Amino acid sequence: MGEKKVYTVQPLKEYLSTQEIAGPLMLVEGVEGVKYEELAEIELPSGEIRRGRVLEVHKDRALLQLFEGATGIDVPSSRVRFLGRGVELGVSREMLGRVFDGQGRPIDDGPEIIPEERRDINGSPINPYARDYPNEFIQTGISCIDGLNTLVRGQKLPIFSGSGLPHQQMAAQIARQANVLSSGEGFSVVFAAMGITFEEAQYFIDDFRRTGAIDRAVLFMNLANDPAIERISTPRMALTAAEYLAYEMDMHVLVILTDMTNYCEALREISAARKEIPGRRGYPGYLYTDLSSIYERAGRIKDRRGSITQIPILTMPEDDKTHPIADLTGYITEGQIILSRAMHKKGIYPPVDVMQSLSRLKDKGIGEGKTRKDHADVFNQLFSGYARGKEAQELAVILGEAALSDIDRVFFKFADEFERRYIAQGDHEDRGVFETLDLGWRLLAALPKAELKRIRPEYLDEFLPKFLTTS
């Protein structure tokens, strides 16, 4: 008989060579074999264990970013162990219906997840050759998105908001209502909140539970008083869970990330602590690359049934669309839904500025077999009519309504009706896409037929008569 082999696990090497702590950063000297992004444990004299991540390695020095902060750490007597792996998330189908913190730990009083596998949260980039083109409609139940700026499966469509606007309410509504029209397809929502208050977090959790949406959702909650480094990992945790559900469980996954502005502020805070040379408005020069590493994890892969669609939500400081966060997000993603403070003051929910909003892939997800054959013509005509009505309203402000022609007055009224009946809807009102299209026809029926120049004559003959008496 052969000699039996005995395998031994080498204990992790411990270091008592911490040289300095500055804010959330810790410098350890005399280290060997340490790698970038590697996890570390810091054991305090009391036995408390804290975690950190390697930000920089230079010769025998490693710079750590602490997850729980440095308060109470005694420099000479704290032991540092490097774990030889990066930040990982244990993934399983059992994650559906659960609530986690920004580090992937359950916070809903439920049992620990038994992972089917553990995955590095930084993921792997999708080979561009393996990507499939987004071309399937996702219904959000919100008319100004489904009808005018359609969301397509595999797309990245951000919502640009401002402080005090109801983007959180809108995020919860989309998470509740979103689905694909194809029957029998698995659909789930991964919801990641970064830097929000306890009250906001409780609002989301309660809303998901009350409506039953939590049964198909995975929630990651990072609160405003949680460490900045945790805020950096939260969207990556969410996307790692989404990738597992999409590409292993064959589900269509909608990932909602709110608020990306808080994420970028955390990135700026860490960059300043590392004394990096700042870029625009103090944000690090690699902000574009960092945001790309999050947004580009959305998409479809050839020969895979599942997909990841992203709706990042960000608040524009001072409602400035040229702010670096909004500016760079617009470059990376395929359009934007812009919330308007003026619409919000009118009492319109959702306060979407449809003239400035855009979905660059909207024409790929609509039409016969996807929504309805008249969809493209209807949204073109609605856009045209609304734009002309807003021009008439601006003219009336300058010259007075008496200066408007009869047709200008028709479009003036159309713009008001469009905002009141089409854009505005209840925060628990789930409109199907066919209901949205029919509503568009009802509004267009109030316009002279000769003005409906963007709709094909055969569609006018087929659809318009149904709504002439009901408009």
N, C-alpha and C positions, 0 to 999 in steps of 0.2 A: 504493500500500500504506500502511496505517495505521502509525503510529509504534508500535514495540514497547514495551510497558510493562515497567519494571524494578521488581521488588519487593525491598525491603531489610528485613532483620530488625533492629530497633533493639536495640542491646545493653542489657542490664539495668543500671539505674543502681546504682552502688555507694556505700555510705555508710561513712565513717570516723568517724561521730559517736556511737559507743557511749558512754553516760555512766556506766553502772553495771551491775554483775553481782551479783545476790544469789541464792545457791543456783542453781537451774536457770533463773532469770529474767534476761533481758537487756533493758535500756532503751536504745532508739535514738532520737535526736532529729533534727529537720530533715528528716523523711521526707515524701514527697508521694504521694498516691493509694493509700496502703496500706489494705487491708481486713481486717476481722475474719476469723480462721481461715485467712488467707493463709500459704502456705509461704515460708520464707526460708532462704537458704544463708549460712553464716558461714565465710569463708575465713581460716584462720590464716596467720601469716607462713611457716610451714613448708610451706604448700600444702595442708594437710589441710582437707577440707570437712566441716562439720557442718551439721545441719539444725535448724530451729526452726519454731514456729507462732505466729502473732500471736494473743495473748490479749486485748489491749485496744488501742484507738487513741483518742488524745485530741489534737486539733489536729495538731501536727506531731510528736507523740511516739508511738512504738509499743513495746508491751511484748511480748517474745518468750518463749515457753517452749521451752527447748532439749531436743532429743531425747536427745543423747548426753551431756548434762551440760556444765558450764562449766570443768572441770579443764583447765588449760593454756592457756586463752584469754587473750591479751594485749589488754587493753581498747583502748589507743590505736591499735594497728596491725592489728586484725582488720577485715576488709571484710565488710559485710552487703549481700546482694542479695535483693530481694523478687521472688518468681517469678510473681506474678499469678494463682495458682491455689491451691486448697486441697489437702488430702491426698487422693491418688487411688490406686486400685488397678487394675492391668491385669488384666482378667478374660478367661478363655478356658476352653473345655471341658477343655483340657490340664491344668488345675489339679487335676483328680481324680487321686488317688494321690500327691499331692505334700505336702511339709511346708514351712511358711513360718515366719518369725519374726513378731513383733508388728507389723512395718512392711510385711509382705507380700513380704519377700525370701526366696528359696529357701534352705533350710539343710540340704537332703538330698543335696548334692553332685550334683544333677541340673542340666540346662541351664536357662537363664533362660526364663521363660514369654514366648512371643510373644503379646501381648494382642490380642484381637479388638476390644476397646474399653477405654477408661479411664473409670472411674466415681469420682465423689466419694464418699468413704466415709460421709458423713453421710446419704446417700440422700435419697429424697423420701417424705414421708408418704403413706400410702395413703388415697385419698378414701373416707370412711366409706360413701358411697353405692355405691362399687364393691366393697366387701367382700362376700364370700360367707360364709354361716354354716358353721362347722366341724361336720361330721356324718359323717365317715368314720373308721373304726377304724384305729389304728396298733398293731401287735403288737410288744411289746418282749421277749416271751419270759419275762417275770417275772410270776409268778402274782398277787402282791399289787397289781400295777399293772393288768395286763390284766383280771383277774377282778373287782377291787373298785374301783379308781380309774382307769378306762380313759382312755388318751391318745387324743385325737381329732385328725385332720389339720387343722392350722391353729391349734391350741391353744397356749397358754403354760402349762406345768405345771412349776413349780420344785420342786427337791428341797432341803429345809431339813435341814442336817446339823450336826454339831458337830466340834470338833477331835478327831482320832483315830478318827473313825468311817469306815467304808469307802466313802465317797461316790465316791472316784476309781475304785475297783474297780467300783462300780455304774455309773458313767458309761461306763467302757470296755465293760462288758457290754451296756448299752443300745445303744451305738454299733455293736457287733458284730452284735447280734441284731435290731435294729429293722427292720421292713418293713411294707408295706401288703399286705393279703390279695388285693387285685385283681391278677390276673395280667397280665404284660406292661407294668406301670407302672414307669418309671424311678425309682429311689430312691437317694438319696445322703445322706451325713452330713457336716456341716461342724462340726468340733470346734475350739473355741478355749479354750486354757488360759492363765490370767492369774496371774502372780506365783507360779508353782509352782517347785519345786526342780529341779535338773538330773536327779536320780534319778527324780522323778515324770514329767518330760517323756520320759525314756528308756523308762520303763515303758509309757507310752501308745504311743510310736512302735513299740517292739518288739512290743507286744500287737497293734497294728493290722497290722503286717507278718506276724507269725507266723500269724494267723488268716485273712489274706487280705482283711480288712475295709478295708485301705487302698486297694484298687482302686476303691472307690466313695466314698472319703472325701477331704476337704481338711482339713489340720491347720494351725492357727496356734498357735505356742508362744511365750509371753512368760515369761521366767524371772524369778525373784525378784530377781536382780541387774541386770535390765534397767531402763532409765529409767521413771519413773512415767508420763511423758507417752505412752510407747509402750503402757503398760497401758491407757490411756484409748482408744487407737485400735484395740487388738486386737479387741474384740467388733464394732466397726464394720467392720473389715476382713472379719471372718468373715461378717457379715450382708450385706455388699456382694457377696461371692462367692456366698452363698446366693441372693440376689435374682436374680443372673444365671442360675444353674442352674435356679431355679424358674420364672422368668417368661420367660426366653429359650430355655432348653433343655427346658422342660415336665417338670421332674423334681419329685418329692416330696422335699423337703429337711428333714432333722431337724438343727436347730442345737443343740449342747450347749455351754453356756458355764460354765466352772469356773475360778476360784472368784470369784463376783461380790463377795464380801467384800473380796478383794484389789483389785478394781476400785474399790470405794467408798473403800478406804483411800487409793488413789492420788489419787482425786478430792479427798479431804480434805487430803492433803498439798499439792496444787497450790493449793487454796483458801486454806490457811494461808499459803503463800508469797506469795499475792496480797493478804494481809491483809484478806480478806473477813470480814464479820460471821458468826460460826458459828451454826449451828442446833443441833438436838438432838445431844448428845454430840460436838460439834465438827464434825459433818458440815455441808457447805454447805446453805443454805436451799433451794437448787434441786435437791436430791438426788432428789426425787420426779420432777421434770420430766426430769432427766437419765436416770434409769432408764426412764422412759416412752419416751424417744427410742430406747432399745434394744429393750425388750420389745414395743412396738407395731409393730415391723417384721415381726412374725410374722403369718400369716394366709393367707387365700385370696382371690383376686380373681375376680370374675365373668368368665366366658368365657375364663379361663386354666386350663389343665390342671394347671400346677404349683402348689405351695403351700410355705409355710415353717411348720414346727412347732418350738417352742422348749422346751428343758429347761434353764433356768438352775439352777446349783447354787451354794448359798451355805452357808458355815459360820457358825452363829449364835454370836457371842461369849458364852461362859459358858452355852451352850444356851438363850439367852433369846429366846423368840419375840416379845417386845415390843421387841427391839432395832430401831433405825430401819431397818436394811437389810432385815431379815425383814418388818417391819411394812409398809413401803412396797411391797415386792415382792408381799406378799399382797394389797394393794389393787389393784395393776395387773394381776396375772395371774389365771388361772381355776382356782384351787385350790392345793394344795401336797401334796407327799409328804414326811412328816416321819420322819427316822431317829431311833431311840430308843437311848439309851445303856444303858438297862435290858435291852433286847432283845439288844444287842451283848454285854453281860456274860453273857447266857445262852448265847452261842455261836451265835446265830441270824443267818444271812446270807440275804438282806439284812435288816438290823434295822429294818424299817419298822413304825412305830406306826400300824396301820390305823385305830384308833379316832379319831386326831387328823388323819389324812390325808383329803384331799378332792379330787375332780376335779369341778368344777362342770358340766362338759359330758359326764360319763360316760354319761348316759342318751341323749345325741344320737348316740353312735357304736356302740351295741349293739342287739341285737335281730335279728329275722329279716332275712336279706339282708345283714347287716353282720357279726354274729358268729353267735348262735343265739337262737332265740325264747325260751328259758328263762333267758337270761343275767341279766336284771334281777331275776327272782324268786330265782334262786340267790344273787346277791350280797346281796340284802336279807335272806335267811334266814341266810346266813353271818354277816353283821354282827350280826344279832339274837342268834344263838346264841353268838357270841364275846363280845358284851357281857354276856350273862347269865352266861356262864362266868367272866368276870373278876369280876363282882359276887360270885359264889359263892366265888371264891378270896379276895377281900378279906374276906368274911364269915368264912371259915375261919381267917384270920389273927387275927381278933378273938376269935371264939368257939370255935375248934377245929373240925376236920372232923366230929366227932361231932354237932355242932349242925345239920349240913346235912341236908336232906330227901333222899330217894332221887333225885328229879328234879334237885335241885341238884348232887348228886354226878355225875350224867350230864353236866350242862353243865360242871362243873368239869373233868372228863376231856376233854370236847369242846374246851375252850379250849386245853389242853395239846397235844392232837392237831393242832388247827388251826395252832398256831405251829410245831410240829415238822414237819408234813407239807405244809402249804399255803404258809405264809409262807417257811419255810426252803427253800432250794434251792441247788445248786452255782453258783459264779460262772461256770461254763461250761455250765450246764444251760439249754438253750433249750426252754421249754415252749410248745407251741402253745396257742392260746386254747381249742380244743376239749378238749385234754388238761387244761387248767386247770379248765374247766367240769365235766368228768367227775370230777376230783379233788374238787371241791366236793360233788358228789353222793355220792361215797364217804364223805366225812366226815358229811354230813347223814343218810346211811342208818343211822348209829349212834344217831341220836336217835329217840324215839318218833314215829310218824307224826302223832299228834295234836298234837305240838309244832311241826310244820312249817306254821304258819299263814300264812306270807308267800308261799307258793307256791300257785299256782292248782291246783285239784283235777285238771284235765285234764293238767297237766304232771307232777303226782305220779303219776298213773296211767301216763303214757307213759314217764317216765324212771326213777322210783325202783326198779321191779322189777329193772332191769338191774344195780343196784348192791347190792341187799340181801344177796346171797350173796358179794359180792367186797369188802365193806367191812372 
